[in-house]
Amino acid sequence: MNTFRIGGVHPQDNKQYSAHLPITECALPKQAIIPLVQHIGAPAQAVVEAGKKVKVGDLLAKAGGFVSANISSPVSGTVTKIDGTTDAWGAPMQAIFIDVEGDEWAEGIDRTPELVSECKLEPKEIVDKIAAAGIVGLGGACFPTHVKLLPPPGKTAEVLIINGVECEPYLTCDHQLMLEHGEEIVVGIEILMKALNVKRAIIGIENNKKDAIEHMRELTAGKAGIEVKALKLKYPQGGEKQLIDACIGRQVPSGALPIEVGAVVDNVATVYAVYEAVQKNKPLISRVMTVTGKDVKNPGNYLVRFGTPITEVIEMAGGVPEGTGKIIGGGPMMGRAMSQIDTMPANKRLSGLLFLPESESERPEPENCIRCAKCVDACPMGLEPYLLSKLSANEMWEEAEKHDIMDCIDCGCCVFTCPSHRRLLDDIRPGKATVGGIIRARAAK
């Protein structure tokens, strides 16, 4: 069974709390808070102002550059203000505030459940619709999808790889999406193959989702060029570079993008959004997110409109469980503990909410590094996490860059495997941000 060749760990998957629970639509909020940054790249630029009446699907903010993404209204109502607020980690953000009034949709959006299989658009028209819909990678990175579909000069896509791995413990939203909307995902794959002009697509699914593997194989039987690969249970199998290695046996060079080895990777939720945009004229206004934890009263996979305060999503799941030590945005490996939830809305980046009890959320006190090199063995990028942590802590930015700190994918394998409980990522993440800023400033000169 295929897998990637470097590093990796085997955390307990803990998916039983929400696995196979049907997708449930979350109620509309009374007020929606829509951040202007829900993607990698330049912030979107608001095209509405206070007092503007909007319908679901109307453009709220246009992409602020080539690597950016449009933002469409997830609700209908009145724009009350465009103002600063803070996210769940205390970082400032600009957002559009809308008082919700009913649920009136813009004309031209097909809300019927009928499958639309045939796509008559040309490749450029497909890419334009995807860009207009504001679709980004919903696997976590939130890279604007239309950019992936426009390889730089001299680069050609050979294979489209679909990420159905969902290797992050606890999360099950992608799994359930494949089970409930597999037909739409297959059409979305064909649309992306047409846009890229490739004849081969591979759907990679980790082997703990046997029903999804069987279901997608049934749906793709007879589909030219599309295959489903069952992958070994190993974290972070869903990492872009790890998935490429597992599916086609090619390793992306340090500092390079997947297109360097002829691959384009998209998450299954992204592909479903592509189907809705191209075949149904529906912009990206919602996503399925997992709300889970051992003590959550109503865990599940919830379809949530962007802008919905997560406090309302939490109430739908039965409230914050007694004895909760941390609420994590995402999963336990790559997610981050939230410092506050009152102003945090659902958005394109948020794939789940995980409630950890106090007994599991306390971090042991770090001890001295014993030079065991377990973090090196576990790193799926072939890095030396103990060294990058030290270089970052000592602000040795030039050395950190030389040792490829920008290749770190924040997977947490190093922390997971460290017997001394070293908080390696606590140093590496800000170090990576600083080195990235230095590189961008150097390139701008």
C-alpha positions, 0 to 999 in steps of 0.5 A, spaced: 500 500 500 502 506 497 505 512 502 510 517 502 517 515 504 520 520 509 518 521 516 511 520 519 508 518 525 501 514 527 497 518 532 490 515 534 485 517 529 479 518 534 474 519 528 469 515 531 466 521 535 463 524 528 464 519 523 458 517 519 454 522 522 450 526 516 452 533 514 447 537 518 446 544 516 447 550 521 442 555 522 443 562 519 446 567 524 443 574 526 449 577 524 454 575 520 462 577 520 465 576 514 473 577 514 477 580 508 482 575 509 480 568 508 486 565 504 493 566 502 495 572 499 493 579 498 487 581 502 480 582 498 478 589 497 471 591 499 466 593 494 460 594 499 459 599 504 454 600 510 447 601 508 448 596 502 443 591 501 445 584 499 443 577 497 446 570 498 451 570 492 453 577 491 460 580 491 462 583 497 470 583 496 474 582 490 481 579 490 486 584 491 491 581 486 493 575 482 494 571 489 487 573 492 480 571 492 473 574 491 468 573 497 461 573 496 455 574 501 453 568 505 447 571 507 442 576 505 441 583 509 444 589 510 451 591 511 452 595 517 459 596 517 466 594 515 470 594 521 476 591 525 475 586 530 480 580 532 480 573 530 480 567 535 487 568 537 487 575 538 490 577 531 486 584 528 482 583 522 478 587 517 471 584 516 464 586 513 458 586 518 451 584 515 445 584 519 441 578 516 434 579 513 431 572 511 435 568 506 434 571 499 439 568 493 442 572 487 439 570 481 442 565 477 444 560 482 441 553 481 439 551 488 436 544 486 439 537 488 439 535 480 446 533 478 449 536 472 454 532 469 456 535 462 460 541 462 460 545 456 465 551 458 472 552 455 478 551 460 479 559 460 471 559 462 472 554 467 478 558 471 474 564 470 468 561 474 472 558 479 476 565 480 469 569 480 466 564 485 472 565 490 474 558 491 480 556 495 484 550 498 479 547 503 484 542 506 487 548 510 492 552 506 487 556 502 491 557 496 486 560 491 484 555 486 484 559 480 492 560 481 493 552 481 490 552 474 494 557 471 501 554 471 507 558 470 510 559 463 514 552 461 511 548 466 505 543 464 501 539 469 501 532 467 496 529 473 491 531 478 491 529 485 485 529 489 486 529 496 481 525 500 486 523 505 483 527 511 489 524 516 488 529 521 485 526 527 478 527 529 476 530 523 471 527 518 468 532 514 471 530 508 470 523 509 462 524 510 462 529 504 465 523 499 460 519 502 454 524 501 456 528 494 461 523 491 457 524 484 458 531 484 466 530 486 467 526 480 464 531 476 468 536 479 474 532 478 472 532 470 472 539 470 479 540 473 482 535 468 479 539 462 481 546 465 488 543 466 488 539 460 490 533 463 488 525 462 490 522 469 487 524 475 488 520 482 484 520 488 488 518 494 484 516 500 487 513 507 485 506 508 481 507 514 475 510 510 474 503 506 467 505 505 469 512 501 474 508 497 469 503 495 464 508 494 469 513 489 471 506 486 464 505 484 463 512 481 469 512 477 468 505 474 469 507 467 471 514 467 477 515 463 483 516 466 481 517 474 483 512 479 482 511 486 488 509 490 488 506 498 493 509 502 497 507 508 494 510 514 500 514 516 500 522 518 501 527 514 499 523 508 494 529 506 500 533 506 501 536 499 508 533 497 507 527 501 501 525 497 504 526 491 510 522 493 505 516 495 500 517 489 506 518 483 512 516 487 515 523 485 518 528 490 517 535 490 524 539 490 526 543 496 522 550 495 519 548 489 511 547 488 508 541 485 507 543 478 515 542 478 513 535 478 507 535 473 502 535 479 496 539 481 493 537 488 486 539 490 482 537 496 475 533 495 472 539 499 475 544 494 473 539 488 466 539 490 466 547 491 468 547 483 462 543 481 458 548 485 461 554 482 461 551 475 455 547 474 451 551 479 453 558 479 454 558 486 460 562 489 464 559 495 459 561 501 459 555 506 463 549 508 462 542 512 466 543 518 467 537 524 465 539 531 468 533 535 471 531 542 470 525 547 465 529 551 461 533 545 453 532 546 452 533 539 458 532 535 457 532 527 459 534 520 456 541 520 454 545 513 456 552 516 455 559 512 461 563 512 460 569 517 456 565 522 459 566 529 462 559 532 459 560 538 452 559 534 455 553 531 458 550 538 451 551 541 448 547 535 453 541 538 450 542 545 455 547 548 462 547 551 462 540 554 464 541 562 471 540 563 474 543 557 481 545 557 482 547 550 478 549 544 482 547 537 481 550 531 482 544 526 485 538 529 490 536 534 496 536 530 496 542 526 490 546 529 491 551 534 488 552 541 483 558 541 484 564 546 477 567 545 471 565 541 466 570 542 468 574 535 470 568 531 466 567 525 466 560 521 470 562 514 474 558 509 480 556 513 476 553 519 475 545 518 473 543 525 472 545 532 475 540 537 474 540 544 479 537 548 478 535 556 483 538 561 486 532 562 488 531 555 490 539 554 495 540 559 502 540 556 508 537 560 513 542 562 519 541 556 525 538 558 532 538 556 533 536 549 537 529 549 539 529 542 535 523 540 534 525 533 527 522 533 524 529 531 529 528 525 526 521 523 519 523 524 520 530 520 516 528 513 520 534 510 527 531 512 528 537 516 532 537 523 527 540 527 531 541 534 536 545 530 531 550 526 527 551 533 534 553 536 536 557 530 529 561 531 529 562 538 536 565 537 534 569 532 539 566 527 535 567 521 540 566 515 542 560 518 535 558 519 534 559 511 540 555 509 537 549 513 530 550 509 526 552 515 521 555 509 520 547 507 516 546 514 509 544 513 507 545 521 505 538 521 507 537 528 510 530 527 516 533 531 512 535 537 508 529 537 515 524 537 519 528 542 520 525 549 523 531 552 516 535 550 520 540 547 515 545 544 519 545 537 513 548 533 512 554 538 519 557 536 519 554 528 513 557 526 515 565 528 521 563 525 518 561 519 514 567 519 520 572 520 524 568 515 519 568 510 518 576 511 526 577 510 525 573 503 519 577 500 523 583 502 529 581 499 525 579 492 522 586 492 528 590 492 
